[in-house]
Amino acid sequence: MKTIKFVLTALVLVTTFAFTEKPVEGYKVGDVATDFKLKNVDGKMVSLKDYKDAKGYIVIFTCNHCPFAKAYEDRIIALDKKYKKLGYPVIAINPNNPEVQPDDSYDLMKVRAKEKGFTFPYLFDEGQKIYPQYGATKTPHVFVLQKTVKGNVVKYIGAIDDNHTDAEAVKVKYVENAVDALLKGQEVKTDFTKAIGCSIKS
């Protein structure tokens, strides 16, 4: 009887662990990232392959409502203005489910993009199919991709910089450092940081 009870207890523990301690899935640095076809705020469908002359991409999962995302909007615009002409355009994706967070609906995405004057595509991950493939967990969450013969290789994952509250107090610009290194044909020294932001609403 004791043996049966022990086995049942062990099974419960194993089952509980299996369902509560799932490993975080998604891309790691060095993986080849999938392309996608998502609707932009202008109604057009956008894919990475549309950017024939790109050397890579700054893919940023972000949204309308999150205060962290809002704090970074001007910096994201600045990134696009600086690097788009050098071959690394910003591609922003809203991963949130509007049924969970109504402020992140497609219609309100159009409003936000117009209000802020986004210079980059702001895409809607309808059905939330793309962000899990990438492994995004926060807004904002950045994936710097380099276009290669193997595909779009992930070269950096994480935060935009080291200070979400004050752009003037930033000491380390993680994304800029990564893209600058790639443009020089160098390895990215800091290729992973912890993304700081709101959890994705699924």
Secondary structure, 3 states (H helix, E strand, C coil): CHHHHHHHHHHHHHHHHHHHCCCCCCCCCCCEECCCCEEECCCCEECHHHCCCCCEEEEEECCCCCHHHHHHHHHHHHHHHHHHHHCCCEEEEECCCCCCCHHHCHHHHHHHHHHHCCCCCEEECCCCCCHHHHCCCEECEEEEEEEECCEEEEEEEECCCCCCCCHHHCCCCHHHHHHHHHHCCCCCCCCECCCCCEECCC
